[in-house]
């Protein structure tokens, strides 16, 4: 029975990784889509880059010891450390009195690189899930 639980535990871990990476991909896509937004509808200024924050899913086994059973997105945090880009453009509708415009703190090149990493991690988790399914199918065939 423990082996079966271990098999499905691996499947749960890789499924949680896929789900977390999907949230990360969506967050990156939102950043790219808002890379030129100089004012938000709520009047809070330019769009501020967001990032998915991962945390482990911790459970306690029968012996009371904690084990990691995957990963989850604990929150979507705004990047408050990277400054906004300041561009001098007096003709821009959001220019201040000195003609400067604040643009989002989104670097599209960096975001695209992050997107590639997230997509590869997502694919790796999917491959792991497929491997676990194949292993389960083989185990069932052997048990017949």
C-alpha positions in Angstrom: 0.0 0.0 0.0 2.9 2.4 0.8 4.2 1.9 -2.7 0.9 2.9 -4.2 0.7 6.0 -2.0 4.3 6.8 -3.1 3.3 6.5 -6.7 0.3 8.8 -6.3 2.4 11.1 -4.1 4.8 11.7 -7.0 1.8 12.3 -9.2 0.4 14.9 -6.8 3.8 16.6 -6.5 4.2 17.0 -10.2 0.6 18.1 -10.6 1.1 20.8 -8.0 4.2 21.9 -9.8 2.3 22.2 -13.1 -0.5 24.2 -11.4 2.0 26.6 -9.8 3.9 27.1 -13.1 0.6 27.8 -14.9 -0.1 30.6 -12.4 3.4 31.9 -13.0 3.0 31.8 -16.8 -0.3 33.7 -16.5 1.3 36.3 -14.2 4.2 36.8 -16.6 1.7 37.2 -19.5 -0.1 39.9 -17.5 3.2 41.7 -17.0 3.9 41.6 -20.7 0.4 42.8 -21.6 0.8 45.8 -19.2 4.4 46.7 -20.1 3.3 50.1 -21.5 0.4 51.0 -19.2 1.4 54.4 -17.6 -1.7 54.7 -15.5 -4.1 52.2 -13.9 -7.8 52.7 -13.9 -7.8 53.2 -10.1 -5.4 56.1 -10.5 -2.5 54.4 -8.8 0.1 55.3 -11.4 1.8 53.0 -13.8 1.3 49.2 -13.8 3.6 47.5 -11.2 5.2 44.2 -12.2 3.8 41.1 -10.4 5.4 37.8 -9.6 4.1 34.5 -8.3 5.6 33.5 -4.9 5.9 29.7 -4.4 5.8 27.9 -1.1 6.0 24.2 -0.3 3.0 22.1 0.6 3.9 20.6 3.9 2.1 17.6 5.4 2.8 15.5 8.4 3.2 11.7 8.0 2.0 9.0 10.3 5.1 9.4 12.4 4.4 13.2 12.8 7.4 14.2 10.7 6.8 17.0 8.1 7.1 16.1 4.4 6.9 18.2 1.3 4.1 17.2 -0.9 4.5 19.7 -3.7 4.4 23.4 -4.3 1.8 26.1 -4.4 1.5 29.7 -5.2 1.1 31.4 -1.8 0.5 34.8 -3.3 0.9 37.1 -6.2 3.2 39.9 -5.0 3.9 43.3 -6.6 7.6 44.0 -7.4 8.2 47.1 -5.2 12.0 46.9 -5.4 12.4 47.6 -9.1 11.9 51.3 -9.9 9.6 52.6 -12.6 11.3 53.7 -15.9 11.3 57.5 -16.3 11.1 58.7 -19.9 11.2 62.3 -20.9 8.2 62.8 -23.2 6.4 66.1 -22.7 3.8 65.2 -25.3 2.6 62.1 -23.4 -0.8 62.5 -21.7 0.6 61.2 -18.4 3.7 63.5 -18.4 4.3 65.4 -15.2 5.1 69.2 -15.1 8.7 68.5 -16.1 7.7 66.3 -19.1 8.6 63.0 -17.5 6.5 59.9 -17.7 6.7 56.9 -15.4 6.5 53.6 -17.2 6.0 50.2 -15.6 8.9 48.4 -14.0 8.4 45.6 -16.6 11.4 44.5 -18.6 9.8 42.5 -21.5 13.1 40.8 -22.4 13.4 39.5 -18.8 9.8 38.5 -18.8 10.1 36.5 -22.0 13.1 34.7 -20.5 11.1 34.0 -17.3 8.3 32.7 -19.5 10.6 30.2 -21.3 11.8 29.0 -17.9 8.3 28.6 -16.6 7.1 26.8 -19.7 10.0 24.4 -19.5 9.3 23.7 -15.8 5.6 23.2 -16.7 6.5 20.7 -19.5 8.9 18.9 -17.1 6.1 18.4 -14.6 3.8 17.2 -17.3 6.4 14.7 -18.4 6.8 13.5 -14.8 3.0 13.0 -14.6 3.0 11.0 -17.8 5.8 8.8 -16.5 3.9 8.2 -13.2 0.8 7.2 -15.2 2.8 4.8 -17.4 4.3 3.3 -14.2 0.9 2.8 -12.7 -0.4 1.2 -15.9 2.6 -1.2 -15.9 2.0 -2.1 -12.3 -1.6 -2.8 -13.0 -0.7 -5.1 -15.9 1.8 -6.9 -13.7 -0.9 -7.4 -11.0 -3.3 -9.0 -13.4 
